């Protein structure tokens, strides 16, 4: 979902303190600040609520607004992009550790779809082996590292339509395991929770380095 048009109003709300808590927001004053009508400001707030970027508490005398974690993440991604433009630096490197486990086999199916494979080759420079290496993150520290990683835009793999079905987008971050180059992939739609991480590579990583369920692995991930 393209949130570019939503960023100015999210930024205006953040300046009011809506990242920290629920804040009284006047549509009239917000519209004046953004050079739009009060009606347009009200409509934009409703749209943000529908998209899950804010929550609203409407009462007879006004409304209170708070940014959701998704809204805050959109602003963090903007912040990262601006830093890359105006203050270029070496990408941050995270070391995330997890336990190998067998997935449901969905990764194999998605890795073989042409709409994804063409983008992997163009944007990552390799064709992934069908399937992903799944890691279960066991500590709060590793889960927080994944959350920090997700603040970065990464390499976007666009969603596409194939017949009557729509396939979602994903973000990739260049990574390696024991010297084997690949990428961490975070799909926009996934049945996995925050405590899991998926790794793709041009080789069958389990066989390449002799991994089995229950083994502990550390992934070196480049966030930028």
C-alpha positions as CSV (number, residue, x, y, z in Angstrom):
1,X,0.0,0.0,0.0
2,X,1.5,3.4,-1.0
3,X,1.3,5.7,2.0
4,X,3.1,8.7,0.4
5,X,0.0,10.9,0.4
6,X,-0.6,10.1,4.1
7,X,2.8,11.2,5.3
8,X,2.2,15.0,5.7
9,X,-0.8,14.4,7.9
10,X,0.9,11.7,9.9
11,X,3.8,14.0,10.4
12,X,1.5,16.8,11.5
13,X,-0.2,14.5,14.0
14,X,3.2,13.3,15.3
15,X,4.2,16.9,16.0
16,X,1.2,17.1,18.2
17,X,2.3,14.2,20.3
18,X,0.1,11.5,18.8
19,X,2.9,9.0,18.8
20,X,3.1,9.0,22.6
21,X,-0.6,9.0,23.4
22,X,-4.1,10.0,22.5
23,X,-4.3,13.8,21.8
24,X,-7.1,16.2,21.2
25,X,-7.1,17.1,17.5
26,X,-9.1,19.8,15.8
27,X,-9.9,19.1,12.1
28,X,-10.2,22.9,11.6
29,X,-6.7,23.6,12.9
30,X,-5.3,20.6,11.2
31,X,-6.8,21.7,7.9
32,X,-5.4,25.2,8.3
33,X,-1.9,23.8,9.0
34,X,-2.0,21.6,5.9
35,X,-3.7,24.2,3.7
36,X,-6.8,22.0,3.2
37,X,-10.4,22.5,4.2
38,X,-11.8,21.2,7.5
39,X,-14.0,18.8,5.6
40,X,-11.0,17.4,3.7
41,X,-9.0,17.1,7.0
42,X,-11.9,15.2,8.6
43,X,-12.1,12.8,5.6
44,X,-8.3,12.3,5.6
45,X,-8.5,11.3,9.3
46,X,-11.2,8.8,8.6
47,X,-9.1,7.4,5.8
48,X,-6.1,7.0,8.1
49,X,-8.3,5.2,10.6
50,X,-9.6,2.8,7.9
51,X,-6.0,2.1,6.9
52,X,-5.0,1.3,10.5
53,X,-2.6,4.2,10.7
54,X,-4.4,6.0,13.6
55,X,-7.1,5.3,16.2
56,X,-9.7,7.9,16.9
57,X,-12.0,8.5,19.9
58,X,-14.9,10.7,18.7
59,X,-16.9,12.5,21.4
60,X,-19.5,15.4,21.3
61,X,-16.8,18.1,21.7
62,X,-14.2,16.8,19.4
63,X,-11.9,13.8,18.8
64,X,-8.7,12.3,20.2
65,X,-6.2,10.8,17.9
66,X,-3.3,8.4,18.3
67,X,-0.9,6.9,15.8
68,X,-0.8,3.1,15.7
69,X,2.4,1.1,15.4
70,X,1.8,1.0,11.7
71,X,1.5,4.7,11.4
72,X,4.7,5.2,13.5
73,X,6.5,2.7,11.3
74,X,5.6,4.7,8.2
75,X,7.2,7.8,9.7
76,X,10.2,5.8,10.8
77,X,10.7,4.6,7.2
78,X,10.5,8.2,6.0
79,X,13.1,9.2,8.6
80,X,15.4,6.4,7.4
81,X,15.0,7.4,3.8
82,X,15.8,11.0,4.5
83,X,18.9,10.0,6.5
84,X,20.1,7.9,3.6
85,X,19.7,10.9,1.3
86,X,21.1,13.6,3.5
87,X,23.4,11.7,5.8
88,X,24.6,8.6,3.9
89,X,26.4,6.1,6.1
90,X,27.3,2.4,6.2
91,X,24.2,0.3,6.7
92,X,23.7,-1.0,10.2
93,X,24.4,-4.7,10.7
94,X,22.3,-6.9,13.0
95,X,23.2,-10.4,14.3
96,X,19.9,-12.2,14.9
97,X,19.9,-15.7,16.4
98,X,17.2,-18.3,16.1
99,X,16.3,-22.0,16.2
100,X,15.8,-23.8,12.9
101,X,12.3,-25.3,12.4
102,X,10.3,-26.8,9.6
103,X,7.6,-24.6,8.1
104,X,4.4,-25.5,6.3
105,X,6.0,-25.6,2.9
106,X,4.4,-22.3,1.7
107,X,7.8,-20.8,1.0
108,X,8.6,-23.4,-1.7
109,X,5.4,-22.5,-3.5
110,X,5.9,-18.7,-3.4
111,X,9.6,-18.9,-4.3
112,X,8.7,-20.6,-7.6
113,X,6.2,-18.0,-8.8
114,X,7.5,-16.1,-11.8
115,X,6.2,-12.8,-10.5
116,X,8.5,-13.1,-7.5
117,X,11.5,-14.9,-9.1
118,X,12.0,-12.2,-11.8
119,X,12.2,-9.5,-9.1
120,X,14.5,-11.6,-6.9
121,X,16.9,-11.9,-9.8
122,X,16.7,-8.2,-10.7
123,X,16.8,-6.7,-7.2
124,X,18.8,-9.3,-5.2
125,X,21.0,-10.7,-8.0
126,X,20.1,-14.4,-7.5
127,X,17.4,-16.9,-8.0
128,X,16.5,-18.4,-4.6
129,X,16.3,-22.1,-3.9
130,X,12.6,-23.0,-3.7
131,X,11.8,-22.7,0.0
132,X,12.9,-20.7,3.0
133,X,15.0,-21.4,6.1
134,X,12.8,-20.7,9.0
135,X,14.2,-19.5,12.4
136,X,12.2,-19.2,15.6
137,X,13.6,-16.3,17.7
138,X,13.9,-17.4,21.3
139,X,14.9,-14.2,23.1
140,X,13.3,-10.8,23.5
141,X,16.6,-9.2,22.3
142,X,16.4,-11.0,19.0
143,X,12.7,-10.1,18.6
144,X,13.6,-6.5,19.2
145,X,16.3,-6.7,16.6
146,X,13.8,-7.9,14.1
147,X,11.5,-5.0,15.0
148,X,14.3,-2.6,14.5
149,X,15.2,-4.2,11.1
150,X,11.6,-3.7,10.0
151,X,11.9,0.1,10.5
152,X,14.1,0.1,7.4
153,X,12.5,0.0,4.0
154,X,14.8,-2.7,2.7
155,X,14.5,-4.0,-0.9
156,X,10.9,-4.0,-1.9
157,X,9.5,-7.0,-3.8
158,X,6.2,-5.8,-5.3
159,X,3.0,-7.7,-5.1
160,X,1.3,-8.8,-8.3
161,X,-1.8,-10.4,-9.8
162,X,-1.9,-13.8,-11.4
163,X,-5.3,-14.7,-12.9
164,X,-7.9,-14.2,-10.2
165,X,-5.4,-14.2,-7.3
166,X,-3.4,-11.3,-5.8
167,X,0.0,-12.0,-4.2
168,X,1.3,-9.6,-1.6
169,X,4.5,-7.6,-1.4
170,X,7.6,-8.3,0.7
171,X,10.7,-6.6,1.9
172,X,14.2,-8.2,1.7
173,X,17.3,-7.4,3.6
174,X,20.7,-8.7,2.4
175,X,22.0,-11.2,4.9
176,X,24.4,-14.2,5.2
177,X,24.7,-17.4,7.2
178,X,28.2,-18.8,7.7
179,X,29.5,-16.9,4.6
180,X,26.5,-17.9,2.4
181,X,25.0,-14.8,0.9
182,X,21.2,-14.5,0.7
183,X,18.5,-12.3,2.2
184,X,16.0,-12.1,5.0
185,X,12.5,-11.9,3.6
186,X,9.5,-10.4,5.5
187,X,6.3,-10.9,3.6
188,X,3.5,-8.3,4.0
189,X,1.1,-11.3,4.4
190,X,2.3,-14.1,6.6
191,X,0.9,-16.6,9.1
192,X,4.2,-16.3,11.0
193,X,4.5,-14.0,14.0
194,X,7.1,-11.5,15.1
195,X,9.2,-14.3,16.7
196,X,10.1,-15.9,13.3
197,X,12.5,-15.0,10.6
198,X,12.8,-16.4,7.0
199,X,16.0,-16.6,5.0
200,X,16.4,-17.2,1.3
201,X,19.6,-18.1,-0.6
202,X,20.6,-19.4,-4.1
203,X,21.4,-22.8,-2.5
204,X,19.6,-25.2,-0.2
205,X,21.0,-23.8,3.0
206,X,20.1,-26.8,5.1
207,X,22.2,-29.2,3.0
208,X,24.9,-26.6,2.3
209,X,25.9,-26.3,6.0
210,X,24.2,-29.4,7.4
211,X,21.3,-27.8,9.4
212,X,18.4,-29.7,11.0
213,X,15.5,-28.7,13.2
214,X,16.6,-27.5,16.6
215,X,20.0,-26.2,15.5
216,X,20.8,-22.6,16.6
217,X,21.8,-20.2,13.8
218,X,23.0,-16.6,13.7
219,X,22.1,-14.5,10.7
220,X,24.2,-11.4,9.8
221,X,21.7,-8.9,8.3
222,X,22.5,-5.6,6.7
223,X,19.6,-3.2,7.4
224,X,20.3,-0.5,4.8
